[in-house]
Amino acid sequence: MASLALETAVSHQHQVTLIAGIDEAGRGALAGPVVAAAVILPLNDQIETVLDGVNDSKQLTAKRRDALFELICQHALAYGIGQQPASVIDEIGILPANRLAMGTAVAQLTIPPEFLLIDGRIRLPQLNIRQKSIVRGDSQSLSIAAASILAKVTRDRLMIALDSQFPRYGFAQHKGYGTQQHRDAIAQHGPCPQHRHTFAPIRQPLF
């Protein structure tokens, strides 16, 4: 279960208190944007109680994520959300687009962070802020887990909205991921502007 243990260790080691957890959603999808979130939590025991149940967003139901989304926004010292659309992902690649989305999320924070905890192996060299990458950080760090929920809920809501614009693909059900239903729809109707045209199975060979 996610806790503030990592944040507390970083706080003591680097003499900082404003630590932003960062995570993304939609990196492996075939359609829609990649969305990143950054969250700064107060480093006290009360926040662990208030945010009890906050964990890796993939381990939670959609209803639970929605409820925790509101709690996180209410009790965080600051939070920010950034995204990059499929067109940018196709132009520069998913990893650079992911970094851009994370950078935007950090820029949206109303309080400048002193340190970043980033889920996975990704680094943000464009930001002049001390940082640490944490593999499976969303199941360890409370602030990264909170960011994973904000990113996931935001992206799910965006994909549900896109479903009404592109009803043939079932975006509201699979959120752009490569389910059989989604792959069948792409095969039948071809890709739409929200698809990542550089991703297999959408990518077409050049002759």
Helices and strands as residue ranges (DSSP letters): H 5-14, E 19-25, E 34-40, H 45-50, G 57-59, H 62-75, E 78-84, H 86-92, H 94-107, E 115-119, E 130-134, G 137-139, H 142-165, H 171-174, H 180-189
